[in-house]
Amino acid sequence: MNRAVMVAVLVGALTLTSCNRVLDSDPYSPAPPPPQTIPPDPEVQLNYYFGNLHSHTGYSDGIGTPDEAFDWARYMAGYDFYAITDHGELLTSSQWRSIGRSADAKNVDGQFVALRGFEWTHPRYGHINVLNTASFTSVVLTYDPDDFYAWIDKNDGLAQFNHPGRESASFQNFAYLDNAYDNFFAIETGNGSRGNNNGLYTPFFGAALEKGWRLAPTNNQDNHTLSTNSHRTVIIASALTRDDLIEAMRERRLYSSDDPNTRLSFKSGNFRMGSNIVGAPGMYTFNVVVDDDEPITKIELLNRAGTILDTHVPPSGQTDVSTVFSIEVEENDCFYVKVYQDDTNNDDTEYSRQITIGAPIWIYPG
């Protein structure tokens, strides 16, 4: 029996014997769980880095070696960063170490960041990527979501909800667990060929925000071959180093784009996307700047519930757009923007428009 079939049998057996295991979720509290994010020095320059946080190699169900994947990502796909996240239940310990050695060898500060992670592949509750851990686990070892979330917390991992809604009990409707709050940093609004413009995964972003998770949207390839499309996860960081990108992920300074080079700035004062603002009730102003080489057709401001609060329509054909939204905030909420643009470069052959979704700014008045 080969390794893939053996794992499938083990997972099937666990499913039969453990079907009642559920996440012992905590009730969401509207009080701000994290400390206030200190606004960055406005004089510090942050940069935009485009890449992919979800991919597979021949070590699980993809093709190629880690070295080949990292070289392809840097020199052929033109990514600034690339994460190999093979399925944990298909990995051996020696392969995990091999990915780590490859990531360290291919990582070049200022030029390309190579990341190692793994994908927890639950047949019922969904798939989750984990980055920034020294070891890995799998659904065979941590089938119960409580055990897995505790493992992430203990190992200080950074976790992402993958292709939400694809499994029958997707993350148990995003059941909230307080000890994993700091660890879960992202959710895919785009995966593979299904980007924000497809709309398959985007509703789950709001559903997770409503449950209390502090998440940024991502748009990843989930590629099992050495191929790519125009969709990108964009990280806003001070430098192209592994430490700087990890810090930006912890701060939720990243966004999801169908376009390979759209630059989005979303701020309230000096607070950038991903920030927590603890302040008084009242009027809050949000500044939006979008820079691209294709026409921007619309910018929407939305809240946690996905309600469109305001819309800006720029002049026809404009590719560099800035606007200001002002909103009265009386209770805890978060706010983010969606940017629509015409795909005049034919980046995404299936759709005539592309959508970029920014990470929220969370506001806790009073």
N, C-alpha and C positions, 0 to 999 in steps of 0.2 A: 504494500500500500504506500503510495507516495505521500510526501509531507502535506500537501494541500488537502488531499482527501482525508488524511488522518485528522487534521485540524477540524475539518468540516464535521467529522463524526464526533469529535470531542465537544465541539460547540453545540451540536444537536443534542447530545446527551445532557449537557449542562442546561440547555433550554427546557428540556423535559422535566428535569429535577428541580429547577430553580425558577419556574415561571412566575412564582408569586413574589419574587424579590423586586422591590421597588425602592426608589429613592425616598429616604425619610426627610422630606423637604421642610424647610423653615418657612413660616409665613413672611411675606415681604413687608418690611417696615418702611414707611416713607421717610424716616429719619436718615440722614446721610451716613452710611456705614464708613466711608473712607474719610481721612482728614482732608481739609481743603487743599486743593492743588495750588501751589504758589505760582503765580504767573511768571513766565520766563522773562528774562531781561530782553526788552524790545531791540536792543542793540545786537543780540546774538543772532547770527544768521542761521536759519534752518534750511535744509535742502530736501529735494524730492527724489526718492529712490523707487524704481519700478521693478517689480519682480513677482515671484510665485511662492506661496507658502504650503503647497500641497502637491506632491509628486511621488512617483513610484519607479523602482528599478527592477532588474531581474532578481533581486534579493527577495521580492515578494511576487507580485503578479504583473510587473512591468517588464521592460527589456533593458539591457545594457548594465554596465557596472556603475558604481558611484562616480568613479573618475570620469567615465564617459558622459554621465549625466551632467556633472558640474561643468565640464569643458563645453558641452553643447549649450548649456544655459548661458554661459558667459560669452562665448565666441560666436555662436550661431543665432541664438534667440535674442541676445543683447540685453539680458537681464542684469540689473544691479545686484540682486540677491536671489538665492534659490534654496529651497528647503527640500531635502529628501525625507519623505515621511512614509516609509514602507509599513505594511500591515504588521503589527506586533506579533500576531499569532503565526505568521509565516517566517519570522526572523529567528535566527540563531544568535547566541551571544557573540560568536566570532564574527558574524556578519554585522552586528551592531557596532562592534569595535572597528571593523573595517570601514564602515560609513564614517565613523568619527575620525579615523586617520585620514580618510580622503577629504573630509570637510576641512580639517586643519591644514592639509597640504594645499588645497585649492583656494583657501581663503586668503585674499590679498587686501589689506587695509587700503582704502581709498580707491580700489578698483572693482572688487567683487567680494561679496559676503556669501559664504557657504554655510548652510545650517543643517544640523541633523535633528530629526524628530521621528515620531512614529504615529501610526493611526490605530486607535482602539476601535475594533470593528464589531459592534454588537448587532446581532441579527434582528433584534427587536427594538432596542432603544436608540439606535443610531450610531454614527461614526464620529469620533472626536480625535483631532490631531493634538499632539503634545510636543512642545518644543522646550529647549533649555533644561533638559534633565541628563544626569550622568548615566542613568540606566533606563530600561524600558520595561513595560508590562504588556499584557495582552488580555483579551476577553477570556482566554482559557484560565488565566491566573486570577483575574479580577472581574468576574462576570457580574457580580452585584454592583450596581452603580454607586452605592455608598462606599464600597471598598475602593472602587476606582477613583472617585472624587477625593477620598482620603489619601490615596496614593499620590495624586497630583499635588495636593496641598503639602504633604510631607516632603516631596521631592522638589518643591518650589517651581513646578512646571507652569508653562504658559499654554492654555488650552483654547481650542477653537471648535465650535460646533460646525460640522461639515454637512454640506448639501441637506439642510433641514427639510423634514417632511418626507424623505425618501423611504424611511422605514416606518412600520405601522404605528409604533408608539414613540414618535420622535422626541427623544430626551424627556419622555414623560411630560409632554407639554411644557417643557422648559421649567420643570420643578426647581425651585430656588433653594440653594444650600449656602448658608452664610459663610462656612469655612472655605468654600471654593470661590467666593466672590472676587477675590483679588487675582485668582488664577485664570479665570475665563476672561479672555480679552477680546475675542473676535467671533464672528459668525459669517459664514459664506452667504452673500446675496447673489454671487455668481459662482458657478462651478462648471468647468469644461466649456462646452459650446453654449451652455445656458447662462447668459449674462443677466445684468440688470434689465436689459431691454426685453429679455424673454419673460421676466416676471414670475418664474416658477418659485424661486426661493425668497424673493424680496418680502413677502408678507410676514415671514417668520422673524425677520429682524424686529419689526414692531412688537410681535408677540413676545419675544424674549425681553425686550425693553420693558414691556408692561409687567412682566414678572419680577423685575428688579435687577436684572443683570446689567452690568456696565460693559457694553460691547461696542466694538467698532466693526463696520462691514468690510468684508474682503471679497476679492474676485479672483479665484485661483483656477489653475488648469486641471488639477487632478489627473495629470497626464501619465499614461502608462507606456507611452512611446515618446521618442524624442521629437515632439511636435508641439506647436503653440498656436495661439490665435491672438487677437488684439486685446483681450481682457487682461487687466493687471490689478494687483494689490499695490498700493502706493504708501510708502512709509515716509513720514516727515521727521528727519533726524538731523543732528548737528554735523555728523560725519558718516561716511560709509565704512563703518567698522561693526563687528559683531556686537560689541558692548553697546554702541550707540543705537543700533536697530532694536536690540532687546529692550533697552530703556524706553524707546519710543513706543514699542508694543505695550509695555507696562502702563504707559501714559495714554494709551489708545490714540496716539497721533498717527492714524492711518485711515485709508479710505478705499472704496471699491469703485473701479472704473472700467467701462467697456472699451475705453480708448487707451492706446498705448503711451500717450504723452500728455494727457490733460493734467494741469496743475490747479489745485483747488486750495484756497485759503479761507478758513471759516473761523472768525474770532469774535469775542465780546471783550472789548478793551484789549488788554494784553493776554487774555485767556484764549488759548487756541482750542481747536477741536480736540475732544477727549478730556477736557478739563472739568473739574468740579468747582462751582462757585457757591460759596455760602455767604449770603448777604440778606439785605432787607427786601421785602416785597416792593414792587414798583416797576418802572419801565426799564427794560434791558434792550440794548442795541447790539445788533449782530452785523458785522462787516464781512461781505463775501467778495472774493476776487477769483476770477476764473481766467486762465490763460491757456489757449490751445491754437491749433492751426486750422480748425474747422468752425463753422458758424455756431454760436451759442443761441439757442432759440428760447429757452425758458429756465428760470431758477425758482424753485419752490422752497419755502420754509415750512417744516413740519414739526409736530411735537411727538411725544412718546406714543400717543394713540394713533399716530399716522394721519392726523388731521392737517390739511393744508391751511396754514395760518395766513400766508401772504405769498404773492407771486410777482416776479419781475420778468417782463418781456423786453429784451434789449432790441435796438434797431436791427433790421434785417441784415444778415451777413457779418455781424460783428463777432470777432474771434477773441477779443480781450474785453472782459466785462467786469465791472465792479458795481455793487449795490449795497444798500443798507436797509435792514429790517429792524423795526422797533416793536416790541411786544410787551404788554403788561403781564407780569408774572406774579401771581398771588399764592401759588402753592407749588410743591415740589414737582418738577417736570424736567424733561430734556428736549433739546431742540437740535435739528440737523437740516441739511439742505440736500436737494436733488437737483442736478444740473442736466439739462437736455441739450443735445447738439445734433446737427445734421452730419451724417457720415459721408461727407463729400469725397473723402479719400478712399472710400470702400474698404475700410479696415475690417469690418465685420460683414461678410458677404450676405448674411441672412437678413439683415435689418438695415433700414435706411436711417435710423437714428441710434445714438448711443447715450447712455445714462451714467452719470457719476453720482455716488451716494457718499456723503461725508460722515465721519464719526460725529456723534452728538457732543454738545456742551450740556452738562447737567447743572441745574440751578436749584438750590435749596434755600428759599427765602425765609428768614425768620429763625 
